[in-house]
């Protein structure tokens, strides 16, 4: 009897007041999207945070978040437990992970009570390191990877934590097998369902208790999907499996 393995991943990005925790720069935005067994669940964590310090002018040019905008936002300590509950036990997928993890650990050090670190709550996968291993000597920032893997980032005029996390999810799936792996996962799921209802219930019970939403594609998304299939069909010389009858 096949064992059902549930893999929960959280794609994460942050925006900050500056580039160095040594100068006590702080997190001002956290964006996370959840993925279970390579499927986006629709569950997200997104929060703007009042850093209680000035944001560097250079940082504002990158993300466009101002001191005035953050004036009425909660402090990190006010949102920390909800954030930690969202990421706990997951594999975090982060582009340039040492930067974001360093800032999160910096914030955690400031909290009262038990001192926690990201690596005691989660495992971490750095997609920048992955990209450099796969594409040595090339640009491997998020914009470059979007271009390389044909991921649409046309809405990314400025950096934003949630938008960047959503884009990184698409890039990660493309880097690690993309639609093909998702199709294989779907086929395995069909085989698993034929085993027993008890196994399915056991698998679902091991997923965190948050209710997962079903998000259906809009007409615009369906049109974009068809356009992408046509592009795959052309680039594969007519071998796109999704267009074969």
N, C-alpha and C positions, 0 to 999 in steps of 0.2 A: 504493500500500500504506500503510495507516494506521500512524502511529507510536505506539507504546505509551509513555505517559508515566507513570512511577511517582512519586507524590507521597507522601513520608513526613512525617508530622507527629507531634509529641510534645506532649501536653497535660500541663502542668507546674504544680505548686503547691508552696509551701514553708510551713513554720511556723518561727517564730523566737523568740529570747529577748526581743525587744522590737521597737520600730518604727524605730530609727535606727542605721545603720552608723557614724555619727559618734560614737556612744557605744560602739562596738565590739560591738554586738549581733550574734548569730551564728545560723546556721541550725541547727535541731534536728530537722527532718524534711523529707524530699524525697519527693514522690510524682509519678510519671510514668506515663502510659498511651500506647501507641503506636497510631497509625492510619495505614493505607496506603490511598491512594485512597478516603478517606472510610469505610473499614471498620476497626473496632477489631480488632486482631490477637490480643488476649489477652496480649501482651507488656507487662510493667510493670517499673518500677524503683521500689522503695520502701525507704527507709532512715531509721531514727532515728539521730541523731548527738549525741554528747557535746560540748557547746559549751565545756566547761571554764570556765564562768562561771555566775553565778546567773541564773535566769529571772525577769523582772519579774512581779510578782503579777498585773498587768493582763493580761499575755500568757497566764498559766496559766488565767485565767478564760475566755479565748477558746478555747484548744485543749485544756486539761486535761492537758498534758504537764508532768510535774514533774521537778525536779532529781534526785530519788531514782530515778525510772524510767530516766533517761538515764545514770546513773552507770557502768553496765557496757557502754554502747554505744560503737561505734568513733568515732574522730575524723574530721573531714571529710577530712583528708589520707589516711586509710586507705581511703576509699570513692571518692575523687575520680576516679580513672582509670576505674573501672567506670561511674560516673555520666556522665563526659564521653564515653565510648565510646557510651553509650546515646543521648545527645542529638546527637552530632556529625553534621552534614550535614542534620539535620531542620529543619523549620519549627516553632519552639516556639509553642504557643498558651497564653497566660497571661492571667489576669484581673488587671488592674493590673500590667502587665509591668514598669514601671520599679522597682517595689518588689522583686519576686523577682529580676530581673536584677541589680539593685544589690547585693542580698545575695549572690548567687552570685559576682559579680565581686569582692566584698569577701573572700569565702573564697578565691578563686583567687589573689588578691594575697598571701595568707599562705603559699602553697605555695612550696617550694624549686624552683629550676630556672626554666625558661622561663615567663614571665608570659603568661597567656592571659586572654582576655575572651570573654564569651558571643557577642558580635557577630562574632568571628572564627571561630566554630565553627558558628553557626546564624543563620538569620533569625528574627525574632520578630514575632508577630501579637498585638496587645493587644485582647482581647475587650471590655475596659471602654471603650476608645476607640470600638470598633465599635458597642457598645451605645449610647453617648452620641450617636453620629452618627445611629443609627437611631431613637432614642427621646429626643430632647432634652427637658430639663426634667423627666424622670421618674427614679425610683429605678432604678439600674442595677447594684446589687450582685448577687451570685450568687443570693441568696434571691429577690430581686425578679424576676430573669430566669427563675428556675425557675417562679415563679407565672405570669409572662407567657407562657411557652412550654409550660406544662403539663408540666414535667419533675419527676418524683418526687424530692423531697429529704427524705422523711420520716425517713430514718435519720440526718440531719445535726443531732444535738443539739449537738455541739461541732464546731469546725473540725478537719479532719484532712487532711493533704496528699493522700493517695491517694484518699480519698473525694471530696474537692473536685475533684481532677483528673478523676475518673470522671464526676461531675456536670457539670463544665464541658464535657466532651466531648459530652454529650447536648445541652447548651445551645448549643454552637457549631454542631452539626449542624442544630439547629432554626433558629438565626439565619441560617444560610447555605443553607437549602433543605430541610433535614430529610430525611424519607423519600422525597420526590419526587426529589431529587438522587441519593439512593442507588439508587432504582429505575432512573433513567436510566443511572447508571454500570454497573448490572448488565446492562442491555440492550446498552450499548456493548461490554461485556466479551464477551457472546455473539457479537456481530458480529466482534470481533477474533479470537476463537478459530477462526473459520472461515477465516482467512487462511492461517496456516501454523504448524506446530509450532515451527519455528525462532524465529519472532517471540515466541511465548509463552515459550520457554526464555530468550531474550535479556532479556525483561521481568523474569522471575523472578530472573535472575542479577544484576540491578541493585539488587534489594532487599538490605539488609544480611543477613549470613549467619546471623543467629539464626533458629532453627527456629520457624516460626509455628504456634501451637497452634490446633486447631479446637475451638471451644467450642459445644456444642449447648445449645439452650434447655431449661430444666427445665420440668416440668409447671406449676409456679407461674408461670414467665415466659410460657409459652404462654397461660395463662388471662389474665394481665395484658395480653398482646398482643391477644388477642381483644377484651378490654374497651376497649382503646384504639381499635381499628378501629371498634367500635360508636360510640364517642364522635366519631370523625372522620366516620362515616356520618351521624350526627345533625347535627353542626355544618355539614356540607357540603350538607345537603338531599338526602341519598341519592346523592351523587356520589363516594363513596369508591371509587377504582379497584381497591383490593385486595379489595373484597367483590363486585366485578362478575364474573360468570361469563364 
